[in-house]
Amino acid sequence: MRDKLNALAEHWSRDEKNKCLKETSKCFMYMGTIIRLIIMQ
């Protein structure tokens, strides 16, 4: 998966990559919260 993402972002500017990284960390944080909520039910 990492190789696919790197290939996709190969021609992105540094600013675009930084924005993507910022959003990626949010996704993982929220995904963990959702999984915990599902398990607790």
PyMOL Python script that loads the backbone (N, CA, C, O; Angstrom):
from pymol import cmd

cmd.read_pdbstr("""\
ATOM      1  N   MET A   1       0.828  -1.194   0.000  1.00  0.00           N
ATOM      2  CA  MET A   1       0.000   0.000   0.000  1.00  0.00           C
ATOM      3  C   MET A   1       0.868   1.252   0.000  1.00  0.00           C
ATOM      4  O   MET A   1       0.572   2.229  -0.687  1.00  0.00           O
ATOM      5  N   ARG A   2       1.933   1.207   0.773  1.00  0.00           N
ATOM      6  CA  ARG A   2       2.823   2.370   0.847  1.00  0.00           C
ATOM      7  C   ARG A   2       3.371   2.729  -0.534  1.00  0.00           C
ATOM      8  O   ARG A   2       3.446   3.904  -0.895  1.00  0.00           O
ATOM      9  N   ASP A   3       3.750   1.709  -1.301  1.00  0.00           N
ATOM     10  CA  ASP A   3       4.282   1.964  -2.648  1.00  0.00           C
ATOM     11  C   ASP A   3       3.241   2.627  -3.545  1.00  0.00           C
ATOM     12  O   ASP A   3       3.568   3.514  -4.333  1.00  0.00           O
ATOM     13  N   LYS A   4       1.989   2.196  -3.424  1.00  0.00           N
ATOM     14  CA  LYS A   4       0.921   2.793  -4.228  1.00  0.00           C
ATOM     15  C   LYS A   4       0.710   4.261  -3.856  1.00  0.00           C
ATOM     16  O   LYS A   4       0.537   5.113  -4.728  1.00  0.00           O
ATOM     17  N   LEU A   5       0.728   4.544  -2.561  1.00  0.00           N
ATOM     18  CA  LEU A   5       0.551   5.935  -2.123  1.00  0.00           C
ATOM     19  C   LEU A   5       1.728   6.803  -2.564  1.00  0.00           C
ATOM     20  O   LEU A   5       1.543   7.938  -3.004  1.00  0.00           O
ATOM     21  N   ASN A   6       2.929   6.262  -2.443  1.00  0.00           N
ATOM     22  CA  ASN A   6       4.101   7.025  -2.868  1.00  0.00           C
ATOM     23  C   ASN A   6       4.064   7.307  -4.366  1.00  0.00           C
ATOM     24  O   ASN A   6       4.431   8.397  -4.802  1.00  0.00           O
ATOM     25  N   ALA A   7       3.624   6.332  -5.152  1.00  0.00           N
ATOM     26  CA  ALA A   7       3.517   6.533  -6.593  1.00  0.00           C
ATOM     27  C   ALA A   7       2.465   7.585  -6.910  1.00  0.00           C
ATOM     28  O   ALA A   7       2.653   8.404  -7.810  1.00  0.00           O
ATOM     29  N   LEU A   8       1.374   7.564  -6.183  1.00  0.00           N
ATOM     30  CA  LEU A   8       0.304   8.536  -6.395  1.00  0.00           C
ATOM     31  C   LEU A   8       0.795   9.955  -6.105  1.00  0.00           C
ATOM     32  O   LEU A   8       0.472  10.893  -6.834  1.00  0.00           O
ATOM     33  N   ALA A   9       1.567  10.103  -5.050  1.00  0.00           N
ATOM     34  CA  ALA A   9       2.006  11.431  -4.616  1.00  0.00           C
ATOM     35  C   ALA A   9       3.337  11.851  -5.222  1.00  0.00           C
ATOM     36  O   ALA A   9       3.883  12.890  -4.849  1.00  0.00           O
ATOM     37  N   GLU A  10       3.859  11.075  -6.135  1.00  0.00           N
ATOM     38  CA  GLU A  10       5.184  11.342  -6.701  1.00  0.00           C
ATOM     39  C   GLU A  10       5.312  12.740  -7.299  1.00  0.00           C
ATOM     40  O   GLU A  10       6.373  13.356  -7.205  1.00  0.00           O
ATOM     41  N   HIS A  11       4.269  13.233  -7.897  1.00  0.00           N
ATOM     42  CA  HIS A  11       4.337  14.530  -8.573  1.00  0.00           C
ATOM     43  C   HIS A  11       3.658  15.649  -7.785  1.00  0.00           C
ATOM     44  O   HIS A  11       3.444  16.739  -8.316  1.00  0.00           O
ATOM     45  N   TRP A  12       3.322  15.390  -6.541  1.00  0.00           N
ATOM     46  CA  TRP A  12       2.695  16.417  -5.712  1.00  0.00           C
ATOM     47  C   TRP A  12       3.751  17.410  -5.228  1.00  0.00           C
ATOM     48  O   TRP A  12       4.930  17.079  -5.107  1.00  0.00           O
ATOM     49  N   SER A  13       3.307  18.611  -4.961  1.00  0.00           N
ATOM     50  CA  SER A  13       4.201  19.609  -4.365  1.00  0.00           C
ATOM     51  C   SER A  13       4.392  19.275  -2.881  1.00  0.00           C
ATOM     52  O   SER A  13       3.647  18.477  -2.312  1.00  0.00           O
ATOM     53  N   ARG A  14       5.386  19.889  -2.276  1.00  0.00           N
ATOM     54  CA  ARG A  14       5.632  19.665  -0.844  1.00  0.00           C
ATOM     55  C   ARG A  14       4.426  20.099  -0.030  1.00  0.00           C
ATOM     56  O   ARG A  14       4.080  19.450   0.957  1.00  0.00           O
ATOM     57  N   ASP A  15       3.784  21.183  -0.429  1.00  0.00           N
ATOM     58  CA  ASP A  15       2.599  21.671   0.276  1.00  0.00           C
ATOM     59  C   ASP A  15       1.462  20.651   0.221  1.00  0.00           C
ATOM     60  O   ASP A  15       0.794  20.405   1.225  1.00  0.00           O
ATOM     61  N   GLU A  16       1.245  20.061  -0.951  1.00  0.00           N
ATOM     62  CA  GLU A  16       0.196  19.042  -1.097  1.00  0.00           C
ATOM     63  C   GLU A  16       0.501  17.814  -0.234  1.00  0.00           C
ATOM     64  O   GLU A  16      -0.399  17.245   0.384  1.00  0.00           O
ATOM     65  N   LYS A  17       1.757  17.415  -0.195  1.00  0.00           N
ATOM     66  CA  LYS A  17       2.149  16.262   0.632  1.00  0.00           C
ATOM     67  C   LYS A  17       1.931  16.557   2.112  1.00  0.00           C
ATOM     68  O   LYS A  17       1.449  15.705   2.859  1.00  0.00           O
ATOM     69  N   ASN A  18       2.290  17.775   2.532  1.00  0.00           N
ATOM     70  CA  ASN A  18       2.099  18.147   3.939  1.00  0.00           C
ATOM     71  C   ASN A  18       0.621  18.142   4.323  1.00  0.00           C
ATOM     72  O   ASN A  18       0.256  17.685   5.406  1.00  0.00           O
ATOM     73  N   LYS A  19      -0.220  18.650   3.435  1.00  0.00           N
ATOM     74  CA  LYS A  19      -1.664  18.655   3.702  1.00  0.00           C
ATOM     75  C   LYS A  19      -2.197  17.230   3.810  1.00  0.00           C
ATOM     76  O   LYS A  19      -3.015  16.931   4.680  1.00  0.00           O
ATOM     77  N   CYS A  20      -1.736  16.364   2.935  1.00  0.00           N
ATOM     78  CA  CYS A  20      -2.161  14.967   2.954  1.00  0.00           C
ATOM     79  C   CYS A  20      -1.728  14.292   4.256  1.00  0.00           C
ATOM     80  O   CYS A  20      -2.511  13.565   4.869  1.00  0.00           O
ATOM     81  N   LEU A  21      -0.491  14.528   4.678  1.00  0.00           N
ATOM     82  CA  LEU A  21       0.002  13.932   5.923  1.00  0.00           C
ATOM     83  C   LEU A  21      -0.804  14.406   7.123  1.00  0.00           C
ATOM     84  O   LEU A  21      -1.096  13.630   8.033  1.00  0.00           O
ATOM     85  N   LYS A  22      -1.157  15.674   7.118  1.00  0.00           N
ATOM     86  CA  LYS A  22      -1.960  16.225   8.216  1.00  0.00           C
ATOM     87  C   LYS A  22      -3.327  15.532   8.282  1.00  0.00           C
ATOM     88  O   LYS A  22      -3.784  15.168   9.366  1.00  0.00           O
ATOM     89  N   GLU A  23      -3.963  15.353   7.153  1.00  0.00           N
ATOM     90  CA  GLU A  23      -5.271  14.705   7.114  1.00  0.00           C
ATOM     91  C   GLU A  23      -5.165  13.210   7.430  1.00  0.00           C
ATOM     92  O   GLU A  23      -6.072  12.639   8.036  1.00  0.00           O
ATOM     93  N   THR A  24      -4.075  12.583   7.026  1.00  0.00           N
ATOM     94  CA  THR A  24      -3.881  11.155   7.294  1.00  0.00           C
ATOM     95  C   THR A  24      -3.834  10.899   8.795  1.00  0.00           C
ATOM     96  O   THR A  24      -4.437   9.940   9.278  1.00  0.00           O
ATOM     97  N   SER A  25      -3.129  11.740   9.532  1.00  0.00           N
ATOM     98  CA  SER A  25      -3.055  11.540  10.981  1.00  0.00           C
ATOM     99  C   SER A  25      -4.429  11.678  11.620  1.00  0.00           C
ATOM    100  O   SER A  25      -4.745  10.955  12.564  1.00  0.00           O
ATOM    101  N   LYS A  26      -5.251  12.599  11.117  1.00  0.00           N
ATOM    102  CA  LYS A  26      -6.618  12.744  11.620  1.00  0.00           C
ATOM    103  C   LYS A  26      -7.424  11.480  11.336  1.00  0.00           C
ATOM    104  O   LYS A  26      -8.186  11.023  12.187  1.00  0.00           O
ATOM    105  N   CYS A  27      -7.257  10.923  10.154  1.00  0.00           N
ATOM    106  CA  CYS A  27      -7.997   9.712   9.778  1.00  0.00           C
ATOM    107  C   CYS A  27      -7.689   8.568  10.732  1.00  0.00           C
ATOM    108  O   CYS A  27      -8.598   7.876  11.192  1.00  0.00           O
ATOM    109  N   PHE A  28      -6.402   8.367  11.032  1.00  0.00           N
ATOM    110  CA  PHE A  28      -6.038   7.289  11.940  1.00  0.00           C
ATOM    111  C   PHE A  28      -6.585   7.534  13.344  1.00  0.00           C
ATOM    112  O   PHE A  28      -7.025   6.598  14.012  1.00  0.00           O
ATOM    113  N   MET A  29      -6.559   8.781  13.789  1.00  0.00           N
ATOM    114  CA  MET A  29      -7.079   9.098  15.111  1.00  0.00           C
ATOM    115  C   MET A  29      -8.578   8.789  15.189  1.00  0.00           C
ATOM    116  O   MET A  29      -9.039   8.144  16.130  1.00  0.00           O
ATOM    117  N   TYR A  30      -9.328   9.257  14.192  1.00  0.00           N
ATOM    118  CA  TYR A  30     -10.773   9.033  14.203  1.00  0.00           C
ATOM    119  C   TYR A  30     -11.119   7.568  13.974  1.00  0.00           C
ATOM    120  O   TYR A  30     -12.092   7.068  14.538  1.00  0.00           O
ATOM    121  N   MET A  31     -10.335   6.877  13.156  1.00  0.00           N
ATOM    122  CA  MET A  31     -10.585   5.460  12.913  1.00  0.00           C
ATOM    123  C   MET A  31     -10.447   4.679  14.219  1.00  0.00           C
ATOM    124  O   MET A  31     -11.254   3.793  14.502  1.00  0.00           O
ATOM    125  N   GLY A  32      -9.428   5.006  15.011  1.00  0.00           N
ATOM    126  CA  GLY A  32      -9.242   4.338  16.296  1.00  0.00           C
ATOM    127  C   GLY A  32     -10.422   4.588  17.226  1.00  0.00           C
ATOM    128  O   GLY A  32     -10.872   3.676  17.919  1.00  0.00           O
ATOM    129  N   THR A  33     -10.917   5.805  17.243  1.00  0.00           N
ATOM    130  CA  THR A  33     -12.071   6.145  18.079  1.00  0.00           C
ATOM    131  C   THR A  33     -13.304   5.368  17.642  1.00  0.00           C
ATOM    132  O   THR A  33     -14.034   4.840  18.481  1.00  0.00           O
ATOM    133  N   ILE A  34     -13.539   5.295  16.352  1.00  0.00           N
ATOM    134  CA  ILE A  34     -14.707   4.566  15.832  1.00  0.00           C
ATOM    135  C   ILE A  34     -14.613   3.089  16.172  1.00  0.00           C
ATOM    136  O   ILE A  34     -15.603   2.483  16.580  1.00  0.00           O
ATOM    137  N   ILE A  35     -13.447   2.511  16.009  1.00  0.00           N
ATOM    138  CA  ILE A  35     -13.273   1.080  16.325  1.00  0.00           C
ATOM    139  C   ILE A  35     -13.532   0.826  17.804  1.00  0.00           C
ATOM    140  O   ILE A  35     -14.187  -0.153  18.160  1.00  0.00           O
ATOM    141  N   ARG A  36     -13.021   1.704  18.669  1.00  0.00           N
ATOM    142  CA  ARG A  36     -13.258   1.539  20.108  1.00  0.00           C
ATOM    143  C   ARG A  36     -14.747   1.630  20.423  1.00  0.00           C
ATOM    144  O   ARG A  36     -15.246   0.864  21.248  1.00  0.00           O
ATOM    145  N   LEU A  37     -15.460   2.543  19.787  1.00  0.00           N
ATOM    146  CA  LEU A  37     -16.886   2.684  20.019  1.00  0.00           C
ATOM    147  C   LEU A  37     -17.644   1.440  19.551  1.00  0.00           C
ATOM    148  O   LEU A  37     -18.587   1.010  20.214  1.00  0.00           O
ATOM    149  N   ILE A  38     -17.250   0.867  18.437  1.00  0.00           N
ATOM    150  CA  ILE A  38     -17.898  -0.340  17.931  1.00  0.00           C
ATOM    151  C   ILE A  38     -17.672  -1.510  18.873  1.00  0.00           C
ATOM    152  O   ILE A  38     -18.592  -2.278  19.158  1.00  0.00           O
ATOM    153  N   ILE A  39     -16.445  -1.640  19.353  1.00  0.00           N
ATOM    154  CA  ILE A  39     -16.112  -2.765  20.245  1.00  0.00           C
ATOM    155  C   ILE A  39     -16.870  -2.646  21.570  1.00  0.00           C
ATOM    156  O   ILE A  39     -17.267  -3.659  22.145  1.00  0.00           O
ATOM    157  N   MET A  40     -17.071  -1.436  22.052  1.00  0.00           N
ATOM    158  CA  MET A  40     -17.726  -1.237  23.350  1.00  0.00           C
ATOM    159  C   MET A  40     -19.200  -1.580  23.322  1.00  0.00           C
ATOM    160  O   MET A  40     -19.786  -1.828  24.376  1.00  0.00           O
ATOM    161  N   GLN A  41     -19.819  -1.603  22.159  1.00  0.00           N
ATOM    162  CA  GLN A  41     -21.260  -1.827  22.100  1.00  0.00           C
ATOM    163  C   GLN A  41     -21.597  -3.249  22.277  1.00  0.00           C
ATOM    164  O   GLN A  41     -22.772  -3.613  22.254  1.00  0.00           O
TER     165      GLN A  41
END
""", "prot")
cmd.dss("prot")
cmd.show_as("cartoon", "prot")
cmd.util.cbc("prot")
cmd.orient("prot")
